[in-house]
């Protein structure tokens, strides 16, 4: 704090001894020592407070930077989720329309006669060509013994 050499200190001590006197000099020196100690503690406390404030400001900046980064990642994730969900919905709609069109093709009531893919003629149902399933079981041949 003060840069005082040995000779300056001796001059100050001699002047203090002459001005204050030998009886009161020890008490004044003790009081000055206590005041100097308080001054040092006060300066150290102020330095510590300033250091804490600087660290607190740095932490606040770090926190805001981290929160901004987290918000950015969250928005990117939400964008990707929305994109994937829209693609899934689009695919579901396409599949539903394909299934509906397939159901219309396979339903004979919905599509009365469609051309056969091979001959170009209308396809016939099994009953139209005489292949209706039999309702009775075929007769079993009897066993003959010889």
Chimera marker file (.cmm) of the C-alpha trace (Angstrom):
<marker_set name="trace">
<marker id="1" x="0.000" y="0.000" z="0.000" r="1" g="1" b="0" radius="0.5"/>
<marker id="2" x="2.612" y="2.521" z="1.111" r="1" g="1" b="0" radius="0.5"/>
<marker id="3" x="6.162" y="2.095" z="-0.053" r="1" g="1" b="0" radius="0.5"/>
<marker id="4" x="8.130" y="3.439" z="2.917" r="1" g="1" b="0" radius="0.5"/>
<marker id="5" x="11.834" y="2.806" z="3.337" r="1" g="1" b="0" radius="0.5"/>
<marker id="6" x="13.728" y="2.379" z="6.628" r="1" g="1" b="0" radius="0.5"/>
<marker id="7" x="14.963" y="5.995" z="6.798" r="1" g="1" b="0" radius="0.5"/>
<marker id="8" x="11.505" y="7.447" z="6.194" r="1" g="1" b="0" radius="0.5"/>
<marker id="9" x="10.154" y="5.198" z="8.902" r="1" g="1" b="0" radius="0.5"/>
<marker id="10" x="12.790" y="6.388" z="11.363" r="1" g="1" b="0" radius="0.5"/>
<marker id="11" x="12.025" y="10.025" z="10.557" r="1" g="1" b="0" radius="0.5"/>
<marker id="12" x="8.294" y="9.410" z="11.149" r="1" g="1" b="0" radius="0.5"/>
<marker id="13" x="9.042" y="7.645" z="14.458" r="1" g="1" b="0" radius="0.5"/>
<marker id="14" x="11.251" y="10.495" z="15.717" r="1" g="1" b="0" radius="0.5"/>
<marker id="15" x="8.679" y="13.131" z="14.754" r="1" g="1" b="0" radius="0.5"/>
<marker id="16" x="5.910" y="11.093" z="16.423" r="1" g="1" b="0" radius="0.5"/>
<marker id="17" x="8.013" y="10.743" z="19.590" r="1" g="1" b="0" radius="0.5"/>
<marker id="18" x="8.592" y="14.504" z="19.714" r="1" g="1" b="0" radius="0.5"/>
<marker id="19" x="4.976" y="15.482" z="18.881" r="1" g="1" b="0" radius="0.5"/>
<marker id="20" x="3.099" y="12.825" z="20.881" r="1" g="1" b="0" radius="0.5"/>
<marker id="21" x="5.523" y="12.284" z="23.709" r="1" g="1" b="0" radius="0.5"/>
<marker id="22" x="6.990" y="9.117" z="25.195" r="1" g="1" b="0" radius="0.5"/>
<marker id="23" x="4.019" y="8.452" z="27.531" r="1" g="1" b="0" radius="0.5"/>
<marker id="24" x="1.286" y="8.397" z="24.891" r="1" g="1" b="0" radius="0.5"/>
<marker id="25" x="3.328" y="6.994" z="22.005" r="1" g="1" b="0" radius="0.5"/>
<marker id="26" x="2.748" y="3.261" z="22.839" r="1" g="1" b="0" radius="0.5"/>
<marker id="27" x="-1.054" y="3.768" z="23.086" r="1" g="1" b="0" radius="0.5"/>
<marker id="28" x="-1.154" y="5.765" z="19.823" r="1" g="1" b="0" radius="0.5"/>
<marker id="29" x="1.016" y="3.124" z="18.095" r="1" g="1" b="0" radius="0.5"/>
<marker id="30" x="-1.382" y="0.368" z="19.249" r="1" g="1" b="0" radius="0.5"/>
<marker id="31" x="-4.385" y="2.369" z="18.056" r="1" g="1" b="0" radius="0.5"/>
<marker id="32" x="-2.715" y="3.009" z="14.700" r="1" g="1" b="0" radius="0.5"/>
<marker id="33" x="-1.906" y="-0.709" z="14.438" r="1" g="1" b="0" radius="0.5"/>
<marker id="34" x="-5.570" y="-1.628" z="15.088" r="1" g="1" b="0" radius="0.5"/>
<marker id="35" x="-6.767" y="0.965" z="12.569" r="1" g="1" b="0" radius="0.5"/>
<marker id="36" x="-4.256" y="-0.250" z="10.005" r="1" g="1" b="0" radius="0.5"/>
<marker id="37" x="-5.427" y="-3.869" z="10.582" r="1" g="1" b="0" radius="0.5"/>
<marker id="38" x="-9.076" y="-2.808" z="10.150" r="1" g="1" b="0" radius="0.5"/>
<marker id="39" x="-8.132" y="-0.941" z="6.991" r="1" g="1" b="0" radius="0.5"/>
<marker id="40" x="-6.418" y="-4.051" z="5.598" r="1" g="1" b="0" radius="0.5"/>
<marker id="41" x="-9.433" y="-6.248" z="6.451" r="1" g="1" b="0" radius="0.5"/>
<marker id="42" x="-11.778" y="-3.722" z="4.859" r="1" g="1" b="0" radius="0.5"/>
<marker id="43" x="-9.665" y="-3.594" z="1.681" r="1" g="1" b="0" radius="0.5"/>
<marker id="44" x="-9.522" y="-7.416" z="1.574" r="1" g="1" b="0" radius="0.5"/>
<marker id="45" x="-13.311" y="-7.634" z="2.056" r="1" g="1" b="0" radius="0.5"/>
<marker id="46" x="-13.881" y="-5.148" z="-0.764" r="1" g="1" b="0" radius="0.5"/>
<marker id="47" x="-11.514" y="-7.116" z="-3.015" r="1" g="1" b="0" radius="0.5"/>
<marker id="48" x="-13.358" y="-10.349" z="-2.166" r="1" g="1" b="0" radius="0.5"/>
<marker id="49" x="-16.748" y="-8.717" z="-2.850" r="1" g="1" b="0" radius="0.5"/>
<marker id="50" x="-15.545" y="-7.403" z="-6.191" r="1" g="1" b="0" radius="0.5"/>
<marker id="51" x="-14.132" y="-10.817" z="-7.068" r="1" g="1" b="0" radius="0.5"/>
<marker id="52" x="-17.446" y="-12.494" z="-6.143" r="1" g="1" b="0" radius="0.5"/>
<marker id="53" x="-19.394" y="-9.987" z="-8.242" r="1" g="1" b="0" radius="0.5"/>
<marker id="54" x="-17.130" y="-10.610" z="-11.221" r="1" g="1" b="0" radius="0.5"/>
<marker id="55" x="-17.544" y="-14.377" z="-10.829" r="1" g="1" b="0" radius="0.5"/>
<marker id="56" x="-21.298" y="-13.935" z="-10.467" r="1" g="1" b="0" radius="0.5"/>
<marker id="57" x="-21.447" y="-11.894" z="-13.681" r="1" g="1" b="0" radius="0.5"/>
<marker id="58" x="-19.379" y="-14.536" z="-15.490" r="1" g="1" b="0" radius="0.5"/>
<marker id="59" x="-21.707" y="-17.260" z="-14.211" r="1" g="1" b="0" radius="0.5"/>
<marker id="60" x="-24.746" y="-15.274" z="-15.364" r="1" g="1" b="0" radius="0.5"/>
<marker id="61" x="-23.201" y="-14.894" z="-18.820" r="1" g="1" b="0" radius="0.5"/>
<marker id="62" x="-22.383" y="-18.617" z="-18.909" r="1" g="1" b="0" radius="0.5"/>
<marker id="63" x="-25.910" y="-19.464" z="-17.787" r="1" g="1" b="0" radius="0.5"/>
<marker id="64" x="-27.509" y="-17.295" z="-20.463" r="1" g="1" b="0" radius="0.5"/>
<marker id="65" x="-25.197" y="-18.757" z="-23.116" r="1" g="1" b="0" radius="0.5"/>
<marker id="66" x="-26.055" y="-22.281" z="-21.982" r="1" g="1" b="0" radius="0.5"/>
<marker id="67" x="-29.795" y="-21.515" z="-21.948" r="1" g="1" b="0" radius="0.5"/>
<marker id="68" x="-29.584" y="-20.027" z="-25.446" r="1" g="1" b="0" radius="0.5"/>
<marker id="69" x="-27.787" y="-23.131" z="-26.681" r="1" g="1" b="0" radius="0.5"/>
<marker id="70" x="-30.372" y="-25.371" z="-24.989" r="1" g="1" b="0" radius="0.5"/>
<marker id="71" x="-33.221" y="-23.396" z="-26.604" r="1" g="1" b="0" radius="0.5"/>
<marker id="72" x="-31.521" y="-23.759" z="-29.983" r="1" g="1" b="0" radius="0.5"/>
<marker id="73" x="-31.173" y="-27.511" z="-29.594" r="1" g="1" b="0" radius="0.5"/>
<marker id="74" x="-34.759" y="-27.775" z="-28.389" r="1" g="1" b="0" radius="0.5"/>
<marker id="75" x="-36.071" y="-25.846" z="-31.403" r="1" g="1" b="0" radius="0.5"/>
<marker id="76" x="-34.009" y="-28.020" z="-33.768" r="1" g="1" b="0" radius="0.5"/>
<marker id="77" x="-35.356" y="-31.180" z="-32.121" r="1" g="1" b="0" radius="0.5"/>
<marker id="78" x="-38.936" y="-29.866" z="-32.306" r="1" g="1" b="0" radius="0.5"/>
<marker id="79" x="-38.452" y="-28.989" z="-35.970" r="1" g="1" b="0" radius="0.5"/>
<marker id="80" x="-37.172" y="-32.493" z="-36.712" r="1" g="1" b="0" radius="0.5"/>
<marker id="81" x="-40.021" y="-34.078" z="-34.726" r="1" g="1" b="0" radius="0.5"/>
<marker id="82" x="-42.582" y="-32.022" z="-36.648" r="1" g="1" b="0" radius="0.5"/>
<marker id="83" x="-40.925" y="-32.950" z="-39.932" r="1" g="1" b="0" radius="0.5"/>
<marker id="84" x="-40.950" y="-36.651" z="-39.082" r="1" g="1" b="0" radius="0.5"/>
<marker id="85" x="-44.548" y="-36.463" z="-37.855" r="1" g="1" b="0" radius="0.5"/>
<marker id="86" x="-45.670" y="-34.777" z="-41.078" r="1" g="1" b="0" radius="0.5"/>
<marker id="87" x="-43.860" y="-37.434" z="-43.134" r="1" g="1" b="0" radius="0.5"/>
<marker id="88" x="-45.491" y="-40.204" z="-41.082" r="1" g="1" b="0" radius="0.5"/>
<marker id="89" x="-48.912" y="-38.593" z="-41.512" r="1" g="1" b="0" radius="0.5"/>
<marker id="90" x="-48.324" y="-38.222" z="-45.251" r="1" g="1" b="0" radius="0.5"/>
<marker id="91" x="-47.262" y="-41.870" z="-45.508" r="1" g="1" b="0" radius="0.5"/>
<marker id="92" x="-50.300" y="-42.983" z="-43.471" r="1" g="1" b="0" radius="0.5"/>
<marker id="93" x="-52.614" y="-41.042" z="-45.770" r="1" g="1" b="0" radius="0.5"/>
<marker id="94" x="-50.975" y="-42.526" z="-48.859" r="1" g="1" b="0" radius="0.5"/>
<marker id="95" x="-51.247" y="-46.040" z="-47.427" r="1" g="1" b="0" radius="0.5"/>
<marker id="96" x="-54.894" y="-45.476" z="-46.487" r="1" g="1" b="0" radius="0.5"/>
<marker id="97" x="-55.732" y="-44.292" z="-49.992" r="1" g="1" b="0" radius="0.5"/>
<marker id="98" x="-53.875" y="-47.269" z="-51.509" r="1" g="1" b="0" radius="0.5"/>
<marker id="99" x="-55.712" y="-49.691" z="-49.208" r="1" g="1" b="0" radius="0.5"/>
<marker id="100" x="-59.043" y="-48.084" z="-50.094" r="1" g="1" b="0" radius="0.5"/>
<marker id="101" x="-58.311" y="-48.388" z="-53.802" r="1" g="1" b="0" radius="0.5"/>
<marker id="102" x="-57.220" y="-52.028" z="-53.333" r="1" g="1" b="0" radius="0.5"/>
<marker id="103" x="-60.375" y="-52.766" z="-51.351" r="1" g="1" b="0" radius="0.5"/>
<marker id="104" x="-62.496" y="-51.312" z="-54.165" r="1" g="1" b="0" radius="0.5"/>
<marker id="105" x="-60.689" y="-53.482" z="-56.714" r="1" g="1" b="0" radius="0.5"/>
<marker id="106" x="-61.085" y="-56.687" z="-54.671" r="1" g="1" b="0" radius="0.5"/>
<marker id="107" x="-64.737" y="-56.017" z="-53.759" r="1" g="1" b="0" radius="0.5"/>
<marker id="108" x="-66.846" y="-57.458" z="-56.641" r="1" g="1" b="0" radius="0.5"/>
<marker id="109" x="-69.818" y="-55.307" z="-55.677" r="1" g="1" b="0" radius="0.5"/>
<marker id="110" x="-67.699" y="-52.153" z="-55.883" r="1" g="1" b="0" radius="0.5"/>
<marker id="111" x="-66.052" y="-53.114" z="-59.198" r="1" g="1" b="0" radius="0.5"/>
<marker id="112" x="-68.585" y="-55.136" z="-61.281" r="1" g="1" b="0" radius="0.5"/>
<marker id="113" x="-66.313" y="-56.403" z="-64.007" r="1" g="1" b="0" radius="0.5"/>
<marker id="114" x="-62.719" y="-55.534" z="-64.461" r="1" g="1" b="0" radius="0.5"/>
<marker id="115" x="-60.683" y="-56.651" z="-67.432" r="1" g="1" b="0" radius="0.5"/>
<marker id="116" x="-58.524" y="-59.676" z="-66.905" r="1" g="1" b="0" radius="0.5"/>
<marker id="117" x="-54.893" y="-58.738" z="-66.887" r="1" g="1" b="0" radius="0.5"/>
<marker id="118" x="-54.073" y="-61.539" z="-69.355" r="1" g="1" b="0" radius="0.5"/>
<marker id="119" x="-56.809" y="-61.536" z="-71.981" r="1" g="1" b="0" radius="0.5"/>
<marker id="120" x="-58.415" y="-58.124" z="-71.581" r="1" g="1" b="0" radius="0.5"/>
<marker id="121" x="-61.823" y="-59.768" z="-71.120" r="1" g="1" b="0" radius="0.5"/>
<marker id="122" x="-63.910" y="-59.353" z="-67.983" r="1" g="1" b="0" radius="0.5"/>
<marker id="123" x="-62.950" y="-61.717" z="-65.215" r="1" g="1" b="0" radius="0.5"/>
<marker id="124" x="-65.462" y="-64.336" z="-64.243" r="1" g="1" b="0" radius="0.5"/>
<marker id="125" x="-66.385" y="-65.457" z="-60.793" r="1" g="1" b="0" radius="0.5"/>
<marker id="126" x="-66.050" y="-69.143" z="-59.805" r="1" g="1" b="0" radius="0.5"/>
<marker id="127" x="-69.827" y="-69.594" z="-59.888" r="1" g="1" b="0" radius="0.5"/>
<marker id="128" x="-69.989" y="-68.237" z="-63.452" r="1" g="1" b="0" radius="0.5"/>
<marker id="129" x="-67.548" y="-70.853" z="-64.736" r="1" g="1" b="0" radius="0.5"/>
<marker id="130" x="-69.106" y="-73.734" z="-62.825" r="1" g="1" b="0" radius="0.5"/>
<marker id="131" x="-66.619" y="-74.123" z="-60.028" r="1" g="1" b="0" radius="0.5"/>
<marker id="132" x="-68.954" y="-73.665" z="-57.161" r="1" g="1" b="0" radius="0.5"/>
<marker id="133" x="-67.931" y="-75.516" z="-54.012" r="1" g="1" b="0" radius="0.5"/>
<marker id="134" x="-69.855" y="-78.680" z="-53.329" r="1" g="1" b="0" radius="0.5"/>
<marker id="135" x="-72.170" y="-78.669" z="-50.407" r="1" g="1" b="0" radius="0.5"/>
<marker id="136" x="-72.121" y="-82.435" z="-49.894" r="1" g="1" b="0" radius="0.5"/>
<marker id="137" x="-69.141" y="-84.647" z="-49.332" r="1" g="1" b="0" radius="0.5"/>
<marker id="138" x="-68.166" y="-87.082" z="-52.120" r="1" g="1" b="0" radius="0.5"/>
<marker id="139" x="-69.277" y="-90.666" z="-51.675" r="1" g="1" b="0" radius="0.5"/>
<marker id="140" x="-66.713" y="-93.003" z="-50.220" r="1" g="1" b="0" radius="0.5"/>
<marker id="141" x="-66.051" y="-96.181" z="-52.110" r="1" g="1" b="0" radius="0.5"/>
<marker id="142" x="-67.080" y="-99.331" z="-50.297" r="1" g="1" b="0" radius="0.5"/>
<marker id="143" x="-64.516" y="-101.874" z="-49.270" r="1" g="1" b="0" radius="0.5"/>
<marker id="144" x="-64.662" y="-105.109" z="-51.111" r="1" g="1" b="0" radius="0.5"/>
<marker id="145" x="-63.116" y="-108.248" z="-49.847" r="1" g="1" b="0" radius="0.5"/>
<marker id="146" x="-61.696" y="-110.804" z="-52.199" r="1" g="1" b="0" radius="0.5"/>
<link id1="1" id2="2" r="1" g="1" b="0" radius="0.2"/>
<link id1="2" id2="3" r="1" g="1" b="0" radius="0.2"/>
<link id1="3" id2="4" r="1" g="1" b="0" radius="0.2"/>
<link id1="4" id2="5" r="1" g="1" b="0" radius="0.2"/>
<link id1="5" id2="6" r="1" g="1" b="0" radius="0.2"/>
<link id1="6" id2="7" r="1" g="1" b="0" radius="0.2"/>
<link id1="7" id2="8" r="1" g="1" b="0" radius="0.2"/>
<link id1="8" id2="9" r="1" g="1" b="0" radius="0.2"/>
<link id1="9" id2="10" r="1" g="1" b="0" radius="0.2"/>
<link id1="10" id2="11" r="1" g="1" b="0" radius="0.2"/>
<link id1="11" id2="12" r="1" g="1" b="0" radius="0.2"/>
<link id1="12" id2="13" r="1" g="1" b="0" radius="0.2"/>
<link id1="13" id2="14" r="1" g="1" b="0" radius="0.2"/>
<link id1="14" id2="15" r="1" g="1" b="0" radius="0.2"/>
<link id1="15" id2="16" r="1" g="1" b="0" radius="0.2"/>
<link id1="16" id2="17" r="1" g="1" b="0" radius="0.2"/>
<link id1="17" id2="18" r="1" g="1" b="0" radius="0.2"/>
<link id1="18" id2="19" r="1" g="1" b="0" radius="0.2"/>
<link id1="19" id2="20" r="1" g="1" b="0" radius="0.2"/>
<link id1="20" id2="21" r="1" g="1" b="0" radius="0.2"/>
<link id1="21" id2="22" r="1" g="1" b="0" radius="0.2"/>
<link id1="22" id2="23" r="1" g="1" b="0" radius="0.2"/>
<link id1="23" id2="24" r="1" g="1" b="0" radius="0.2"/>
<link id1="24" id2="25" r="1" g="1" b="0" radius="0.2"/>
<link id1="25" id2="26" r="1" g="1" b="0" radius="0.2"/>
<link id1="26" id2="27" r="1" g="1" b="0" radius="0.2"/>
<link id1="27" id2="28" r="1" g="1" b="0" radius="0.2"/>
<link id1="28" id2="29" r="1" g="1" b="0" radius="0.2"/>
<link id1="29" id2="30" r="1" g="1" b="0" radius="0.2"/>
<link id1="30" id2="31" r="1" g="1" b="0" radius="0.2"/>
<link id1="31" id2="32" r="1" g="1" b="0" radius="0.2"/>
<link id1="32" id2="33" r="1" g="1" b="0" radius="0.2"/>
<link id1="33" id2="34" r="1" g="1" b="0" radius="0.2"/>
<link id1="34" id2="35" r="1" g="1" b="0" radius="0.2"/>
<link id1="35" id2="36" r="1" g="1" b="0" radius="0.2"/>
<link id1="36" id2="37" r="1" g="1" b="0" radius="0.2"/>
<link id1="37" id2="38" r="1" g="1" b="0" radius="0.2"/>
<link id1="38" id2="39" r="1" g="1" b="0" radius="0.2"/>
<link id1="39" id2="40" r="1" g="1" b="0" radius="0.2"/>
<link id1="40" id2="41" r="1" g="1" b="0" radius="0.2"/>
<link id1="41" id2="42" r="1" g="1" b="0" radius="0.2"/>
<link id1="42" id2="43" r="1" g="1" b="0" radius="0.2"/>
<link id1="43" id2="44" r="1" g="1" b="0" radius="0.2"/>
<link id1="44" id2="45" r="1" g="1" b="0" radius="0.2"/>
<link id1="45" id2="46" r="1" g="1" b="0" radius="0.2"/>
<link id1="46" id2="47" r="1" g="1" b="0" radius="0.2"/>
<link id1="47" id2="48" r="1" g="1" b="0" radius="0.2"/>
<link id1="48" id2="49" r="1" g="1" b="0" radius="0.2"/>
<link id1="49" id2="50" r="1" g="1" b="0" radius="0.2"/>
<link id1="50" id2="51" r="1" g="1" b="0" radius="0.2"/>
<link id1="51" id2="52" r="1" g="1" b="0" radius="0.2"/>
<link id1="52" id2="53" r="1" g="1" b="0" radius="0.2"/>
<link id1="53" id2="54" r="1" g="1" b="0" radius="0.2"/>
<link id1="54" id2="55" r="1" g="1" b="0" radius="0.2"/>
<link id1="55" id2="56" r="1" g="1" b="0" radius="0.2"/>
<link id1="56" id2="57" r="1" g="1" b="0" radius="0.2"/>
<link id1="57" id2="58" r="1" g="1" b="0" radius="0.2"/>
<link id1="58" id2="59" r="1" g="1" b="0" radius="0.2"/>
<link id1="59" id2="60" r="1" g="1" b="0" radius="0.2"/>
<link id1="60" id2="61" r="1" g="1" b="0" radius="0.2"/>
<link id1="61" id2="62" r="1" g="1" b="0" radius="0.2"/>
<link id1="62" id2="63" r="1" g="1" b="0" radius="0.2"/>
<link id1="63" id2="64" r="1" g="1" b="0" radius="0.2"/>
<link id1="64" id2="65" r="1" g="1" b="0" radius="0.2"/>
<link id1="65" id2="66" r="1" g="1" b="0" radius="0.2"/>
<link id1="66" id2="67" r="1" g="1" b="0" radius="0.2"/>
<link id1="67" id2="68" r="1" g="1" b="0" radius="0.2"/>
<link id1="68" id2="69" r="1" g="1" b="0" radius="0.2"/>
<link id1="69" id2="70" r="1" g="1" b="0" radius="0.2"/>
<link id1="70" id2="71" r="1" g="1" b="0" radius="0.2"/>
<link id1="71" id2="72" r="1" g="1" b="0" radius="0.2"/>
<link id1="72" id2="73" r="1" g="1" b="0" radius="0.2"/>
<link id1="73" id2="74" r="1" g="1" b="0" radius="0.2"/>
<link id1="74" id2="75" r="1" g="1" b="0" radius="0.2"/>
<link id1="75" id2="76" r="1" g="1" b="0" radius="0.2"/>
<link id1="76" id2="77" r="1" g="1" b="0" radius="0.2"/>
<link id1="77" id2="78" r="1" g="1" b="0" radius="0.2"/>
<link id1="78" id2="79" r="1" g="1" b="0" radius="0.2"/>
<link id1="79" id2="80" r="1" g="1" b="0" radius="0.2"/>
<link id1="80" id2="81" r="1" g="1" b="0" radius="0.2"/>
<link id1="81" id2="82" r="1" g="1" b="0" radius="0.2"/>
<link id1="82" id2="83" r="1" g="1" b="0" radius="0.2"/>
<link id1="83" id2="84" r="1" g="1" b="0" radius="0.2"/>
<link id1="84" id2="85" r="1" g="1" b="0" radius="0.2"/>
<link id1="85" id2="86" r="1" g="1" b="0" radius="0.2"/>
<link id1="86" id2="87" r="1" g="1" b="0" radius="0.2"/>
<link id1="87" id2="88" r="1" g="1" b="0" radius="0.2"/>
<link id1="88" id2="89" r="1" g="1" b="0" radius="0.2"/>
<link id1="89" id2="90" r="1" g="1" b="0" radius="0.2"/>
<link id1="90" id2="91" r="1" g="1" b="0" radius="0.2"/>
<link id1="91" id2="92" r="1" g="1" b="0" radius="0.2"/>
<link id1="92" id2="93" r="1" g="1" b="0" radius="0.2"/>
<link id1="93" id2="94" r="1" g="1" b="0" radius="0.2"/>
<link id1="94" id2="95" r="1" g="1" b="0" radius="0.2"/>
<link id1="95" id2="96" r="1" g="1" b="0" radius="0.2"/>
<link id1="96" id2="97" r="1" g="1" b="0" radius="0.2"/>
<link id1="97" id2="98" r="1" g="1" b="0" radius="0.2"/>
<link id1="98" id2="99" r="1" g="1" b="0" radius="0.2"/>
<link id1="99" id2="100" r="1" g="1" b="0" radius="0.2"/>
<link id1="100" id2="101" r="1" g="1" b="0" radius="0.2"/>
<link id1="101" id2="102" r="1" g="1" b="0" radius="0.2"/>
<link id1="102" id2="103" r="1" g="1" b="0" radius="0.2"/>
<link id1="103" id2="104" r="1" g="1" b="0" radius="0.2"/>
<link id1="104" id2="105" r="1" g="1" b="0" radius="0.2"/>
<link id1="105" id2="106" r="1" g="1" b="0" radius="0.2"/>
<link id1="106" id2="107" r="1" g="1" b="0" radius="0.2"/>
<link id1="107" id2="108" r="1" g="1" b="0" radius="0.2"/>
<link id1="108" id2="109" r="1" g="1" b="0" radius="0.2"/>
<link id1="109" id2="110" r="1" g="1" b="0" radius="0.2"/>
<link id1="110" id2="111" r="1" g="1" b="0" radius="0.2"/>
<link id1="111" id2="112" r="1" g="1" b="0" radius="0.2"/>
<link id1="112" id2="113" r="1" g="1" b="0" radius="0.2"/>
<link id1="113" id2="114" r="1" g="1" b="0" radius="0.2"/>
<link id1="114" id2="115" r="1" g="1" b="0" radius="0.2"/>
<link id1="115" id2="116" r="1" g="1" b="0" radius="0.2"/>
<link id1="116" id2="117" r="1" g="1" b="0" radius="0.2"/>
<link id1="117" id2="118" r="1" g="1" b="0" radius="0.2"/>
<link id1="118" id2="119" r="1" g="1" b="0" radius="0.2"/>
<link id1="119" id2="120" r="1" g="1" b="0" radius="0.2"/>
<link id1="120" id2="121" r="1" g="1" b="0" radius="0.2"/>
<link id1="121" id2="122" r="1" g="1" b="0" radius="0.2"/>
<link id1="122" id2="123" r="1" g="1" b="0" radius="0.2"/>
<link id1="123" id2="124" r="1" g="1" b="0" radius="0.2"/>
<link id1="124" id2="125" r="1" g="1" b="0" radius="0.2"/>
<link id1="125" id2="126" r="1" g="1" b="0" radius="0.2"/>
<link id1="126" id2="127" r="1" g="1" b="0" radius="0.2"/>
<link id1="127" id2="128" r="1" g="1" b="0" radius="0.2"/>
<link id1="128" id2="129" r="1" g="1" b="0" radius="0.2"/>
<link id1="129" id2="130" r="1" g="1" b="0" radius="0.2"/>
<link id1="130" id2="131" r="1" g="1" b="0" radius="0.2"/>
<link id1="131" id2="132" r="1" g="1" b="0" radius="0.2"/>
<link id1="132" id2="133" r="1" g="1" b="0" radius="0.2"/>
<link id1="133" id2="134" r="1" g="1" b="0" radius="0.2"/>
<link id1="134" id2="135" r="1" g="1" b="0" radius="0.2"/>
<link id1="135" id2="136" r="1" g="1" b="0" radius="0.2"/>
<link id1="136" id2="137" r="1" g="1" b="0" radius="0.2"/>
<link id1="137" id2="138" r="1" g="1" b="0" radius="0.2"/>
<link id1="138" id2="139" r="1" g="1" b="0" radius="0.2"/>
<link id1="139" id2="140" r="1" g="1" b="0" radius="0.2"/>
<link id1="140" id2="141" r="1" g="1" b="0" radius="0.2"/>
<link id1="141" id2="142" r="1" g="1" b="0" radius="0.2"/>
<link id1="142" id2="143" r="1" g="1" b="0" radius="0.2"/>
<link id1="143" id2="144" r="1" g="1" b="0" radius="0.2"/>
<link id1="144" id2="145" r="1" g="1" b="0" radius="0.2"/>
<link id1="145" id2="146" r="1" g="1" b="0" radius="0.2"/>
</marker_set>
